[in-house]
Amino acid sequence: MRIERLARRHVVKAIEIEKEICSIEIRERHKGNIVVNSPEYNELRKRFAQKCAQLNSMANIVGKGRDDLNISILLTAEDVGRKVSGNKSQAVRKLAEGIKKAFAGIRAVLRKYSENLEALDPQLWNNPELVRALAEYERTWEKGKDFFCDPAAFKQLIYFSQLIEGVCEKHEDIQEKVNSMDTELFIIIPCLLVLNSLDEDDRGICGKYYPVLMESGANQEEYKSLKRRYQELRRKCRDNYELYNTLEKAIIDETQAIKSSKKYSETTVKDMVHKIKCIAMEIQRCKPEDWNSFIEVGMGIKVPS
């Protein structure tokens, strides 16, 4: 009973803070002020975020029950929302909006309980609406912590999302695969990153999710050999983008690309694509949870389990 009383006390305190937040929002808007510029407002939101973390550790039986997700995640998401336009990255904006929406979702649930606290089961995990709100909060805020609050990870995320959105604009087939969640998509995506790595333009993503690629050994030697082959072929071509575009098309549709290629033999294209795919599959396998999380955020999708 003592534990249950303590749990309910945390909910009551969170409700009190939420009411104070509402009060400031009304007051500042009435004055015509931008509420996020109020230090008092942000201090209250910080305290509320701390309560969210506590409640999450007590009630979130769906997720991990993390208690280390703090206000910096929300503030960073708000900053991303202001600075990153839809033209720059729709997927990144989607996560930023998701983080803000999850915070608002917990507030909305607590407002309901404030009207009838007796409806709250003191065993907090027995309140489905609260658990759902906390699960969404943890899901989005966890990704915000990983990809928004780490400057290097954020730069990689922006690059990746722009790469994928650009490829979708160039190739209708890819957009269709994204829309239908075609399983082939999940081998094409790392292949495109490997191709960009050969072109020295993947922002270190391949090495991050497949560190063996950058370490001494047989895998690194195979990669270096492939990279030398790519650069040799590119130097022989007047158009610096011809090889890249040929391999990009071959990754998406090998048969069509080989038919349309006048510069490179079928054997060359097939051999390079095969080697690219081998590396791509290792990228997927090395850190599967981290990789899937990156894909989900960078493309704004849910990777099938």
N, C-alpha and C positions, 0 to 999 in steps of 0.2 A: 504493500500500500504506500509505503514511503516513496518508493521509486515512481509510482504512478502519480503521486502528488507533485513530485519534483518535475516530472514530464509535463504535467498540466501547467505548472508554474511557468515553465519556459514558453508555453503557448500564450499564456496570459500576458507575459512580458512582451512577447513579439507583437501581440495585438495592440498593446499600449503604445509601442514605438510606431507601429503602422498608422495609428490614429494621429500621432504627432506629425508624421510625414504628410498625411493628408491635409492636416491643418496648415502646414507651411505651404504646400502646393496651392491651396485655395488663396491664402494670404498673398503670396508672391505674384500669382497670376492676376489677382485683383489690382495689385499695384502696377501691373504691366512689366514686372521684372522677369528675367530668365531664371527660373528656379534652380537650375543646376549650378548657378553662380553663387548660391547661398552656402557659406561654410556650415551654418547650422543644419541646413538640409542634408548636406553630404555627410556630416557627422552622424546624423540620425540614420541615414542609409547604411553607413558603416556598421553601426550597432545592430541594425536590422539584419544585415548580411551575416553578422556573427551569430545571431539567433537562428537564421536559416541553416547555417552550418551545424549548429547544435541539434536542431530538430532533425536534420538529415541523418546525423549519426545515430539518432534514437529511433527514427521511424522508417527510414528508407530500406525496406526489405527487398526491393526490386533491384536496386543498384548496389554500390559498395558502401554506402553510408559515410562518404568522405566528410571530414570536418575542417578541411584546409582550403576551402574555396572562399576567398575573401573579396572585399569590395573592389579591389584593383581590377578584377576581371570585368565587372560591370562598367567601371569608369573607362577601361580600355576599349570595351565594346562600343560605348557611346562615342568615343573619340574616333574609332574606326568608321562608325556610321556617318560621322560628319565629314571625314576625309576621303573615304573610299566610295566612289560613285558606282552606280550599277554598270556603267560602261567599262570601268576598270576591273571589277570583279563581282559578278552577281552572287557567286557562291560565298565569298567572304562576307558580303553584306547580309546574306541569309543567316549565317551563324551569329553575326552581331545582333540582328533582330531577334533571333532565337534566345539569346542570352537575356536581352531586355524583357522579352515576352515571358520567360520563365520566372524572372524576378517579380513581374507584375502578376503572374499566375499565383504565386504563393501569397502575395498580398491579398488577392481577391478571395482565396480560400479562407484566410484568417479573418477577413471582414465578415464572411458568412458565419464563422464560429463566434465572432464578437456579438452577433445578434442572438445567439442561443448556445451558450457555452456548454449547456447540458448535453447537447448533441455530440459533443466531442468525447470519444472513447478515451479514457486516460491511458490505455495501452495504445499508444499513438499509431503503431503499425496496423491497427484495426480500423483506421479511418482511410478508406480507399481514395477519396478525393485528395486528401493531404498527401498520401503516399505517391499518387500519380504526379502531383505538382512538384514534389521533392525529387522524384525520379527524373523528370524533365529538366529541373534545375541542375541536378548533378550531371546529366548527360551533356547539356550545353555549356555549363560553366567549366566542366573538366576540359572540354575541347578549347574553350577560351583561354584557360590557364596554359595549356600546352602550346597553342598556336598564336595567340594574341599577345601574351605577356612575355614571350621569348622573342626578342627582335630578329634574331637569325631565322627562327622558325617562321615568323610572320613574313619575312621577305621571300622565303622559299614558297610559302603558301600563295602569296600574291602572284609570283612567277608561274607556279603550276596552274593556278586557276585561269590565268590569262592564256597560258599555252593551250589548255583544253578547250576553252571557249573559242579561241582562234581556230583550232582544228575543226571544231564543230561548224564554224562559219564556212570553212573551206570545203569540208566534206559532209554532204548531207547524210551519208551512210552512218557516220559517227553519231550525229545528232539523233538519228533514228535508233541506234543501239543504246544511247543514253536514255531515250524516252522509254524504250522497251526493256531496259536493264538486261540486254543481251549478255550472256556469260562471256562471249568473245571479247567484249569491251575490256574485261579485267586482265587480259593479256596484252591487248593493244596499248593500253595506257602506259604500263611500265616499259614497253618496247619504244614508245615515243620518247620517254625520258632517257633511255639508253642511247637512242639516236642523237638526242641533244647533247648527251655527255660526250659522244664521239666528236661532236661539233664544238666541244668545250663550252657548252651553254646550258648546263642543267642546274646551276647554282649549288652543286654539291649534294643534290637530293639522292642520287644513286648511291653515293658513298655513305650517306647517312643511314639509309635503310638496308644497305648491303656492304658493311664495312670491310669485308674480306676483299672486295674489289680494290681497295686502296692499300692492302697489306701484301707483303712479300709472299709469293707462292704461285702455284699453278694457275689459280683463277685470275690473279692479277696479270700474269704473263699472257694468258689468252685474251684478256681485255686489251692489254697494250698492243698485242699483235693485231687485233681487230681495229684498234684506233689508228695504228700506223697504216694499215691497208686502206682505211677510209680516207685518211689525209693524203695518201699517195694518189688515189683516184681523183680526189677533189682538185689537187694541184694540176692534174692533166686536163682539167675541164676549164673552158673559158668562163662559163657561168658558174660562179661559186655555189649557187643554190640548186643546180641541176641534180647532183648526186643526192643531196638531202631530200629534195622533192620526190625523186624516184624511189628512194627507200621508204619515205613516209607513205607514199601510195602503196608500196608493196606490203608494208606492215598492215595496212587497212584492207587491201585487196590485191594479193600477190599476182594472181592470174592477169588481172586488168593492167597492172603496172608493168609487167613483163611484156605484154603485147604493145603497150604504148612507148616503151623505152627503146630509143634508137642508139643511144650512146653506150649502154652497158649490156653485156651478154646475160642470157637467162641464168647461166651457171653462177656468174658473179653476184647477181641480185639475190638468187636463192640462197647462196652460201652465206652472204652477209646477213640476210634476214634470219636465217636459221641460228646464227651465232648471237644475234641480238635477242632473239626469243629465249635462248638458253639463259642468258644473263637476266633477262626480265623475269623469268620464272624463279630464279634464285632470289631476286629482290622481293618478290611476293612471299617467299617461304622463310626468309631469314628472321624477320620481325613481323609476323603476320598481324598481330593486334595493332602495333604502331602504324604499319603500312595501311591497314584498312581504315584506321582513324584519319590518317592523312588524306586518303582518297575520298572519304565521306565529306570531310570539310572542304577540300579543294574543289569538289564537283557538286557539293550540295545534294548528295544522295545518301541512301542507306545501302551499304554493301551487304549482299545476301550472305547469311551464315552457312 
